[in-house]
Amino acid sequence: MKGCFDMEESIPQELLDYVQYMKESRYFDAHEVLEELWHSDRNDFYKGLIQIAVALFHLRNGNIKGARHLFKRARHLLTPCLPAYRRVDVRCLIDYLNDCLQVIPDVTELERNEVERLGIQNPHIVFNNLEI
């Protein structure tokens, strides 16, 4: 199912695992843990989160063009989920994506040390009314 209509109050364990993997910069694992959940319902929210993980993986490896593309795509997918989905503050994620896109140059690739100088951190994923 496309879109972000949310009738659920619960937070899937896969989403909690994703958050932990992202904190640890384990982008491939973050991508993998949501893949099955996304395939089960084709929800754009999960696809957007997956694309953030893959974008950061590309960024870390210097593929700037790929990272920019995926950050833009994630923003496009997550925008209909505003203001929140599965208790995740989507506004914070959109702000993070906008900040990343302002900092990342419009180039094809960068060396690892140049990527580090950009100062891009992992997203801080905020759950409404929940401390993790």
PAGUDO-681797 format. One line per 3 residues: for each residue x, y, z of C-alpha. Coordinates in pm, whole numbers, plus 50000, padded with zeros to 5 digits. Each point is the difference from the previous one (the first is absolute). Example, Ala and Ser with C-alpha at 12.3 -4.5 7.8 and 13.67 -1.06 7.14 Angstrom:
# residues 2
51230 49550 50780 ~ 50137 50344 49934
# end
This chain:
# residues 132
50000 50000 50000 ~ 50142 50338 49902 ~ 49982 50310 50216
50010 50048 50373 ~ 49651 49956 50142 ~ 50067 49888 50358
49744 49825 50215 ~ 50262 49826 50214 ~ 50124 50125 50334
50255 49724 50037 ~ 50360 50028 49890 ~ 50127 49691 49817
50314 49840 50144 ~ 50162 50035 49657 ~ 49964 50377 50025
50162 50002 50344 ~ 50282 49785 49862 ~ 50041 50242 49708
50043 50290 50242 ~ 50267 49811 50193 ~ 50188 49903 49684
49992 50360 49879 ~ 50143 50119 50333 ~ 50285 49753 49948
50055 50106 49634 ~ 49907 49647 49889 ~ 49821 50124 49690
49988 49669 49816 ~ 49845 49829 50304 ~ 49753 50288 50040
49898 49956 49638 ~ 49964 49623 50034 ~ 49792 50005 50318
49731 50214 49834 ~ 50009 49829 49661 ~ 49761 49718 50094
49766 50237 50181 ~ 49989 50225 49694 ~ 49942 49706 49766
49707 49883 50211 ~ 49795 50317 49951 ~ 50191 50224 49752
49973 50292 50239 ~ 50179 50316 49885 ~ 50104 50081 50357
50218 49691 50024 ~ 50132 50053 49649 ~ 50100 50354 50096
50185 49877 50308 ~ 50175 49733 49794 ~ 50110 50266 49755
50149 50211 50280 ~ 50211 49701 50108 ~ 50113 49931 49643
50072 50371 49943 ~ 50227 50007 50306 ~ 50171 49682 49880
50068 50168 49664 ~ 50113 50320 50170 ~ 50244 49814 50224
50150 49838 49689 ~ 50033 50329 49811 ~ 49713 49946 49754
49864 50350 50040 ~ 49773 49996 49696 ~ 49830 49681 50123
49967 50136 50354 ~ 49841 50327 49882 ~ 49755 49812 49780
49894 49769 50283 ~ 49968 50282 50254 ~ 49768 50182 49757
49801 49683 49936 ~ 49969 49930 50373 ~ 49872 50355 50056
49744 49951 49722 ~ 49881 49671 50151 ~ 49986 50124 50360
49828 50334 49938 ~ 49649 49845 49971 ~ 50061 49839 50342
50017 50337 50179 ~ 49972 50077 50280 ~ 50060 49653 50146
49972 49635 49911 ~ 50032 49702 50235 ~ 50069 50265 50263
50314 50111 49813 ~ 50032 50378 49974 ~ 50022 50022 49621
50054 50379 50014 ~ 50338 49937 50167 ~ 50094 49759 49721
49899 50247 49729 ~ 50204 50273 50173 ~ 50297 49761 50016
49970 49921 49628 ~ 49977 50370 49912 ~ 50308 50073 50211
50193 49719 49830 ~ 49904 50121 49654 ~ 50118 50353 50084
50343 49873 50109 ~ 50065 49734 49736 ~ 50157 50151 49687
49855 49933 49657 ~ 50290 49782 49886 ~ 50031 49637 49897
50242 49881 50266 ~ 50229 50107 50282 ~ 50293 49846 50181
49930 49857 50347 ~ 50173 50289 50179 ~ 49790 50250 49802
49683 49813 50100 ~ 50104 50013 50366 ~ 50051 50378 49976
49635 50037 49900 ~ 49917 49914 50362 ~ 49684 49806 49923
49885 49800 50299 ~ 49754 49713 50015 ~ 49638 50110 50029
49854 50036 50346 ~ 49675 49809 49974 ~ 49748 50136 50248
49701 49799 50115 ~ 49707 50206 50126 ~ 49910 49923 50361
50267 49733 50029 ~ 50356 49995 50123 ~ 50246 49761 49839
# end
